[in-house]
Amino acid sequence: MKRIKGINLGGWLMMEGYILGGPNIAECIIKKEFKKACGENELSKFTKAFYQNFIQKEDFKNIAATNAKWIRLPFNSRLIEEKPYSYSNSGTKIIKKALDWAKESGLKVILDLHAAPGSQNYDWHSDSKGIAEFWQKKTYRDRAVKIWEYLSDTFKNHPGLGGYDLLNEPVTEKRNLKLIKDYYLKARKIIRQNDKERLIFLEGNLWGQKIDFLKGLTADKTIISIHAYLPLDYTFNFSIGLSYPGRIENTYWNKSKIYKYLEPYADFARKNETGILVGEFGINWRGGFWGEKEYLKDILTAFDNYGFGYTYWTYKSIATPAFPEGLFRFTSNNNYTKREGPTYGWQNYKLYWQKEKEKIKKFWRTESFTPNKDILTIIKKHFGT
């Protein structure tokens, strides 16, 4: 099998604050605030409209045009799980639509449980309010296993499905590593009862960084997944004015340093006879003046030379001064971005939704976004090798 090379569809089936131009708040809070302002009926219309417009069939064609063959599809467990152990028909239809579009475009989808019941880390992108209850209550882990049972049974024969990423960026104390392993083993076992062919991806602890504890779990078409964003102050633009190559976080970062950073993962793959998927990597775009293109070229070349697969984070986003941005970016300003404040991005949807639904829907579509031609050129070259 050829190595995985693809793109993340972040922000679609798991709303993320900065991708929508606003504060990084849990999706459940975004929707709660909208409901408080506009009512439950309008929230239902708003959510349906977002799923229908933020990503469309044409976006899958755009991704295929980059030479990508894979899509990593982050989803919120709330999309599928209406209530514990009861599954949403509408959420299932949305995932089926994504798989259908992938098939038509010659792509394979990795279903990524980005926000598990109870939240597997304490960040907004696991739909957390600051607590990772997934590790505190067994019932949450049992529910996640059952979600995988449901999804693998429902889509086991779909040609657009390529694999299952069992948990995005788990974060827990070292003493709880056994809980991660036990969850992975249970989820894999129940998936294999339905689907013996698709790939299964296991992410390391601490946002996909620590993987040594996963030794012995690499059989049965299982690939270990990492996320590679270092050096964070540079790639996320947390410290303004940093350049690559250059001194970043008290270390000189250049091509050699990138290889050293990734070498332990290559060693793990060789010793454990497994593959490595870099499920997320990316960069905040600052016009290309701070070495962004050089960084991407170097890290992609390192991935290729080490034999890693990779999926870029992310396909589209509102242009923002921090965090990794999309290959397609909304760079203008309007009522739904409102860069001048006092409310930003998604915070403004509830203010304008009642009177400007159609304008908001149009704003969400990729036709309103600008392709980052510099990054797309680099990505397309590496995807094609």
Summary of the structure (lengths in Angstrom):
residues: 385
radius of gyration: 19.8
end to end distance: 14.1
largest distance: 59.5
contacts: 1298
relative contact order: 0.14
helix: 47%
strand: 17%
